[in-house]
Amino acid sequence: MSATETRLREEICWFGKSLYDRGLTPGSSGNISARVDDGWLMTPTNACLGRLDPAALSKVDAKGNSISGDKPTKESFLHLSMYAERPSAGAIVHLHSTHSVAVSVLADTDPENPIPPITAYYVMKIGKLALLPYYAPGDLTLANAVREVAGRHHAVLLANHGPVVAGKDLSTAVYATEELEETARLYLMLRGERLRLLTPDQVAELHLKYPS
Ligand SMILES: [Zn+2]
């Protein structure tokens, strides 16, 4: 195993524990994946992200077949559909984090703009979030729905389920997921208030300066 892969395995476990310890991924929910030379590392099925073992992480090949380690997460197809449309993505984080899930449940949400541009960091790290309709767990047609939007959006919110966020590397994907969760929390706090959002010009300037 390369030194890079060894380090990446440790990093996945470290971030998993950090997310778990802060209540961002309770129970055995959530999963993390990262690209390696010969496929992907994924967190195992039914694993608690707070207690991952670097040696037991699942490794899958380019087609998603398990090569070594424990059986991969049942949601591995979500990750693989995102990677298929985003060749530059190095890692993906999927959580059932409370505030993001809460926003995904709100009725009458614009699927092209489920959270408005409240802060500059949200625009810089998430860009434009896409809301996908509800699919039952394990419904493989969700893979097609993700593929349809993943080329244009590196962050998607699955209705009544949670966010899936890609990044160029693991820390970028984790930090973007955390930014989304905190922005969802702010957005919920501000519901019913009159808001002064970033203007379209301010958003366009950020997209230009910090392409995501
Ligand atoms: Zn999930």
Boltz pocket constraint, residues with backbone or C-beta under 6 A from the ligand:
constraints:
  - pocket:
      binder: B
      contacts: [[A, 30], [A, 75], [A, 94], [A, 95], [A, 96], [A, 161], [A, 162]]
      max_distance: 6.0
